[in-house]
């Protein structure tokens, strides 16, 4: 019995580190891709958007509206209004689950807004993206964004 099991144990011992390394590599790749995309999102970099989103992406925004890649790309052509706030984006609490040529990335999106009057706001969203590796590069094929509710402001009752 030991003679049959021992080769299997040895094989698993050799394969497990390779699988773990592949998952770590996918996590590193997708985390870097996400940060690169979010940095570019603040300046509406069309080339980065084009590369990030798959042609057939299924995207549901935080408003519940479904949009296509064509809708996303068209929105980048809309000129900014003079009173539009300036936003930058970042992510934290990133989790990547790799499944070969597919991966699911969940994270908290951080939107930092500077309004025209100089006031600053921070908004948070929970995002889940499904990525597929196509032609050697990862692209988002499905996306869901959910706005995290603002914390309730506590007011003190006057005495």
C-alpha positions as CSV (number, residue, x, y, z in Angstrom):
1,X,0.0,0.0,0.0
2,X,2.8,2.4,0.9
3,X,4.5,1.7,-2.4
4,X,1.3,2.9,-4.2
5,X,0.7,6.0,-2.1
6,X,4.3,7.2,-1.8
7,X,4.6,8.2,-5.5
8,X,1.3,10.1,-5.3
9,X,2.4,11.9,-2.2
10,X,5.8,12.8,-3.9
11,X,4.0,14.0,-7.0
12,X,1.6,16.2,-5.0
13,X,4.5,17.6,-3.1
14,X,6.1,18.7,-6.4
15,X,2.9,20.0,-8.0
16,X,1.5,21.9,-5.1
17,X,4.2,24.6,-5.0
18,X,3.9,25.1,-8.8
19,X,0.1,25.6,-8.4
20,X,0.6,28.0,-5.5
21,X,3.2,30.0,-7.5
22,X,0.8,30.2,-10.5
23,X,-2.0,31.5,-8.2
24,X,0.4,34.1,-6.7
25,X,1.5,35.2,-10.2
26,X,-2.2,35.6,-11.3
27,X,-2.9,37.6,-8.1
28,X,0.1,39.8,-8.7
29,X,-0.8,40.3,-12.3
30,X,-4.4,41.2,-11.7
31,X,-3.7,43.4,-8.8
32,X,-1.2,45.4,-10.9
33,X,-3.7,45.5,-13.8
34,X,-6.4,46.8,-11.5
35,X,-4.2,49.5,-10.0
36,X,-3.0,50.6,-13.4
37,X,-6.6,50.8,-14.7
38,X,-7.8,52.8,-11.7
39,X,-5.0,55.2,-12.0
40,X,-5.8,55.7,-15.7
41,X,-9.6,56.0,-14.9
42,X,-9.1,59.4,-13.3
43,X,-7.8,60.8,-16.6
44,X,-10.1,58.8,-18.9
45,X,-7.3,57.1,-20.7
46,X,-9.0,55.5,-23.6
47,X,-6.1,53.1,-24.5
48,X,-6.2,51.7,-21.0
49,X,-10.0,51.3,-21.0
50,X,-9.8,49.6,-24.4
51,X,-7.3,47.1,-23.2
52,X,-9.0,46.5,-19.8
53,X,-12.5,45.7,-20.9
54,X,-13.4,42.8,-23.1
55,X,-15.5,43.5,-26.2
56,X,-18.3,41.3,-24.7
57,X,-18.1,42.6,-21.1
58,X,-21.3,42.4,-19.0
59,X,-21.1,45.5,-16.8
60,X,-23.7,46.5,-14.2
61,X,-23.0,49.8,-12.5
62,X,-23.8,50.9,-9.0
63,X,-27.1,52.4,-10.3
64,X,-28.2,49.0,-11.5
65,X,-27.8,50.1,-15.2
66,X,-26.3,47.6,-17.6
67,X,-23.7,49.0,-20.0
68,X,-21.6,47.6,-22.8
69,X,-18.0,48.3,-23.7
70,X,-19.3,50.6,-26.5
71,X,-21.2,52.6,-23.9
72,X,-18.1,52.8,-21.6
73,X,-15.9,53.9,-24.5
74,X,-18.5,56.5,-25.7
75,X,-18.7,58.0,-22.2
76,X,-15.0,58.8,-22.4
77,X,-15.7,61.1,-25.5
78,X,-18.2,63.2,-23.6
79,X,-16.5,66.6,-22.7
80,X,-16.1,67.4,-19.1
81,X,-18.5,70.1,-17.8
82,X,-16.8,73.1,-16.1
83,X,-18.4,72.2,-12.8
84,X,-17.6,68.5,-12.9
85,X,-15.5,67.4,-9.9
86,X,-12.1,65.8,-10.4
87,X,-11.9,62.2,-9.2
88,X,-9.0,59.8,-8.6
89,X,-9.4,56.1,-7.8
90,X,-7.7,53.5,-5.8
91,X,-8.5,50.0,-4.4
92,X,-7.9,48.1,-1.2
93,X,-9.2,44.9,0.4
94,X,-8.4,43.1,-2.9
95,X,-9.1,39.4,-3.1
96,X,-8.2,37.3,-6.2
97,X,-9.5,33.8,-6.8
98,X,-7.8,32.2,-9.8
99,X,-9.3,29.4,-11.8
100,X,-6.8,28.8,-14.7
101,X,-7.7,31.2,-17.5
102,X,-10.4,32.8,-15.4
103,X,-10.2,34.8,-12.2
104,X,-12.5,36.7,-9.9
105,X,-11.3,39.9,-8.3
106,X,-13.3,41.5,-5.5
107,X,-12.2,44.8,-3.9
108,X,-13.2,48.1,-2.3
109,X,-13.0,50.9,-4.8
110,X,-12.0,54.3,-3.3
111,X,-13.1,57.4,-5.2
112,X,-11.5,60.6,-4.0
113,X,-13.4,63.7,-5.3
114,X,-12.3,67.3,-5.3
115,X,-15.2,69.6,-6.1
116,X,-14.8,72.9,-7.9
117,X,-15.1,74.7,-4.6
118,X,-12.2,72.8,-3.2
119,X,-14.1,70.5,-0.9
120,X,-13.1,66.9,-0.8
121,X,-15.2,63.8,-0.5
122,X,-14.4,60.1,-0.4
123,X,-16.9,57.5,-1.7
124,X,-16.6,53.7,-1.5
125,X,-17.9,51.0,-3.8
126,X,-17.7,47.2,-3.6
127,X,-16.7,45.8,-7.0
128,X,-16.4,42.3,-8.4
129,X,-14.8,41.6,-11.7
130,X,-14.5,38.4,-13.6
131,X,-11.4,38.2,-15.8
132,X,-10.5,35.9,-18.6
133,X,-7.0,35.4,-20.1
134,X,-7.4,35.9,-23.8
135,X,-4.4,35.9,-26.2
136,X,-2.1,36.0,-23.2
137,X,-3.7,39.0,-21.5
138,X,-6.3,39.4,-18.8
139,X,-9.5,41.3,-19.7
140,X,-12.6,42.0,-17.6
141,X,-15.6,40.0,-19.0
142,X,-18.1,40.7,-16.2
143,X,-18.3,43.5,-13.7
144,X,-20.6,44.5,-10.8
145,X,-20.3,47.7,-8.8
146,X,-22.2,48.4,-5.6
147,X,-22.1,51.8,-3.8
148,X,-21.3,51.4,-0.1
149,X,-23.8,53.5,1.8
150,X,-22.5,56.7,3.5
151,X,-22.3,56.3,7.2
152,X,-25.2,58.0,9.0
153,X,-24.2,61.2,10.6
154,X,-24.9,61.3,14.3
155,X,-26.3,64.5,15.6
156,X,-26.5,65.4,19.2
157,X,-29.8,66.6,20.6
158,X,-29.7,70.1,22.0
159,X,-30.1,70.4,25.7
